[in-house]
Amino acid sequence: MATEFAVTWDYRCPFAHIAHDHVLTALKGGADWDVRFLAFSLDQGHVAEGERPVWDEPDRYPGLLANMAGIVVRDRFPDQFYSVHGALFSARHDRAQDTRQRSVVAAILTDAGVDAGAVLSEVDDGWPLETFRKEHEAAAADYDVWGVPTFIAGGHAAFVRLMDRPQGDVATATRSVERIVDLLTGWPTLNEFKHTSLAR
């Protein structure tokens, strides 16, 4: 029986990049998991109480674009989601590309083998923004999610900060994620475990 869990993302976050690299590496290596990838807006997370939400004025928040493109690929081109998801993270964090720019996102999609025009046309239709809003608000309401990456399993949720990428090592990636899910579902009494310093 496949292990089921969800994990939030926003392409802006370097720690989301690390965690999703683990998840994608393990899945591509054959991990028997049923993963739900949930978009969560760091922009909205920083909107002060009483201010207008980002969904009401998306033009002010160009960082939404890459995430909406990810939503479109996830929902309309699922066979290509893993490659696009990894490529959007990599463009932002490995190559310092400005994924707020439409032309940059289009090039990333094209390089990943996806019809960029079709994806961006779907973004322009408006439904990806509404999907983004619903996923963000549900995660916040149901699990008090406030950041990325948050793992959700067995009715529990935890923000997780991994420090190292798996560098293509499937065993390392699989073990890392399964440890996280095991803690969530098997030892939910552990609320916080944080090193006081980094060995670097």
C-alpha positions as CSV (number, residue, x, y, z in Angstrom):
1,M,0.0,0.0,0.0
2,A,1.4,3.3,-1.1
3,T,2.5,5.8,1.6
4,E,0.2,8.9,1.3
5,F,1.3,12.4,2.2
6,A,1.1,16.0,0.9
7,V,3.8,18.6,0.7
8,T,3.5,22.4,0.2
9,W,5.6,24.4,-2.2
10,D,6.4,27.9,-3.3
11,Y,9.2,28.1,-5.8
12,R,10.7,31.1,-3.9
13,C,11.8,29.1,-0.9
14,P,15.3,27.4,-0.9
15,F,14.2,24.9,1.7
16,A,11.2,23.9,-0.3
17,H,13.7,23.3,-3.2
18,I,15.7,21.0,-1.0
19,A,12.7,19.1,0.3
20,H,11.1,18.7,-3.1
21,D,14.4,17.6,-4.6
22,H,14.3,14.7,-2.1
23,V,10.7,13.9,-2.9
24,L,11.2,14.1,-6.7
25,T,14.4,12.1,-6.6
26,A,12.8,9.3,-4.6
27,L,9.7,9.2,-6.8
28,K,11.7,9.1,-10.0
29,G,13.6,6.3,-8.3
30,G,10.5,4.3,-7.8
31,A,9.3,5.2,-4.3
32,D,5.9,3.8,-3.6
33,W,4.3,7.0,-2.5
34,D,1.0,8.8,-3.3
35,V,2.1,12.5,-3.0
36,R,-0.1,15.5,-3.3
37,F,1.8,18.6,-4.2
38,L,0.1,21.7,-2.7
39,A,0.8,25.2,-3.7
40,F,1.2,27.7,-0.8
41,S,1.9,31.4,-1.3
42,L,4.6,33.0,0.8
43,D,3.4,36.3,-0.5
44,Q,0.0,35.7,1.0
45,G,1.6,34.4,4.2
46,H,3.2,37.9,4.7
47,V,0.1,39.9,4.1
48,A,-0.8,41.7,7.3
49,E,-4.3,41.1,8.8
50,G,-6.8,43.5,7.3
51,E,-4.8,44.1,4.1
52,R,-6.1,42.9,0.7
53,P,-5.1,39.3,-0.1
54,V,-2.7,38.6,-3.0
55,W,-5.5,36.9,-4.9
56,D,-7.4,40.2,-5.2
57,E,-4.5,42.0,-6.8
58,P,-2.2,39.4,-8.4
59,D,-0.5,41.9,-10.7
60,R,1.3,43.3,-7.6
61,Y,2.8,39.8,-6.9
62,P,4.7,38.5,-9.9
63,G,6.0,35.7,-7.8
64,L,2.6,34.0,-8.2
65,L,3.3,33.3,-11.9
66,A,5.7,30.4,-11.6
67,N,3.5,28.7,-9.0
68,M,0.5,29.1,-11.2
69,A,2.4,27.6,-14.1
70,G,3.3,24.7,-11.8
71,I,-0.4,24.2,-10.9
72,V,-1.3,24.1,-14.6
73,V,1.3,21.5,-15.4
74,R,0.3,19.4,-12.3
75,D,-3.4,19.5,-13.3
76,R,-3.3,19.6,-17.1
77,F,0.0,17.9,-18.0
78,P,0.6,15.5,-15.0
79,D,3.0,13.3,-16.9
80,Q,5.4,16.3,-17.1
81,F,4.9,17.7,-13.7
82,Y,8.0,16.2,-12.0
83,S,10.3,17.5,-14.6
84,V,8.7,21.0,-14.7
85,H,8.5,21.2,-10.9
86,G,12.2,20.4,-10.5
87,A,13.1,22.8,-13.4
88,L,11.2,25.7,-11.9
89,F,13.0,25.2,-8.5
90,S,16.3,24.8,-10.2
91,A,15.9,27.9,-12.4
92,R,15.3,30.0,-9.3
93,H,17.8,28.5,-6.9
94,D,20.6,26.9,-9.0
95,R,20.7,29.5,-11.8
96,A,19.3,32.6,-10.1
97,Q,16.8,33.2,-12.9
98,D,14.0,35.6,-12.3
99,T,10.9,33.3,-12.4
100,R,8.7,36.4,-11.9
101,Q,9.2,37.1,-15.6
102,R,6.8,35.6,-18.0
103,S,9.5,35.1,-20.7
104,V,11.7,33.2,-18.2
105,V,8.9,30.9,-17.1
106,A,8.1,30.3,-20.7
107,A,11.7,29.3,-21.5
108,I,11.8,26.9,-18.5
109,L,8.6,25.2,-19.6
110,T,9.8,24.9,-23.2
111,D,13.2,23.4,-22.0
112,A,11.2,20.9,-19.9
113,G,9.3,19.8,-22.9
114,V,6.0,21.5,-22.2
115,D,4.0,23.7,-24.5
116,A,4.6,27.1,-22.8
117,G,2.0,28.9,-24.8
118,A,-0.7,26.4,-23.7
119,V,0.4,26.6,-20.0
120,L,0.5,30.4,-19.9
121,S,-2.9,30.6,-21.7
122,E,-4.3,28.5,-18.9
123,V,-2.8,30.9,-16.4
124,D,-4.5,33.8,-18.2
125,D,-7.8,32.0,-18.0
126,G,-7.8,32.6,-14.2
127,W,-8.6,29.2,-12.8
128,P,-5.0,28.5,-11.6
129,L,-5.1,31.6,-9.3
130,E,-8.4,30.4,-7.9
131,T,-6.9,26.9,-7.4
132,F,-3.9,28.5,-5.7
133,R,-6.1,30.4,-3.4
134,K,-8.2,27.4,-2.4
135,E,-5.1,25.2,-1.7
136,H,-3.4,27.9,0.3
137,E,-6.5,28.7,2.3
138,A,-7.4,25.1,3.0
139,A,-3.9,24.3,4.2
140,A,-3.9,27.3,6.5
141,A,-7.4,26.6,7.8
142,D,-7.2,22.8,8.1
143,Y,-3.6,22.4,9.4
144,D,-2.5,25.9,10.4
145,V,0.2,25.8,7.6
146,W,2.2,29.0,7.6
147,G,5.2,28.1,5.3
148,V,6.9,25.8,2.9
149,P,7.8,23.0,2.9
150,T,5.1,21.6,5.2
151,F,4.5,17.9,5.1
152,I,1.0,16.6,5.8
153,A,0.2,13.0,6.7
154,G,-2.2,11.1,8.9
155,G,-4.0,14.3,10.0
156,H,-0.8,15.9,11.1
157,A,1.4,18.7,9.6
158,A,4.9,19.9,10.2
159,F,7.2,22.5,8.6
160,V,10.5,20.7,7.8
161,R,13.9,22.2,7.0
162,L,16.3,19.8,5.4
163,M,19.8,21.2,5.0
164,D,21.3,19.1,2.1
165,R,20.0,18.0,-1.3
166,P,20.2,14.3,-2.1
167,Q,22.5,14.9,-5.2
168,G,20.6,12.2,-7.1
169,D,21.0,9.6,-4.4
170,V,17.6,7.8,-4.4
171,A,18.3,5.9,-1.2
172,T,19.2,9.1,0.7
173,A,16.1,10.9,-0.7
174,T,13.8,8.0,0.1
175,R,15.1,7.6,3.6
176,S,14.9,11.3,4.4
177,V,11.3,11.6,3.3
178,E,10.2,8.4,5.0
179,R,11.7,9.6,8.2
180,I,9.7,12.7,8.0
181,V,6.4,10.9,7.3
182,D,7.2,8.3,10.1
183,L,7.6,11.1,12.6
184,L,4.4,12.7,11.5
185,T,2.3,9.6,11.7
186,G,4.2,7.5,14.2
187,W,5.4,10.0,16.8
188,P,3.2,13.1,16.6
189,T,4.0,14.0,20.2
190,L,7.4,15.4,18.9
191,N,6.6,19.1,18.3
192,E,10.0,20.6,17.8
193,F,13.5,19.3,17.2
194,K,16.0,21.9,16.1
195,H,19.8,21.9,16.2
196,T,21.2,24.8,18.1
197,S,24.1,25.2,15.6
198,L,25.1,23.8,12.3
199,A,28.2,21.7,11.8
200,R,29.6,23.7,9.0
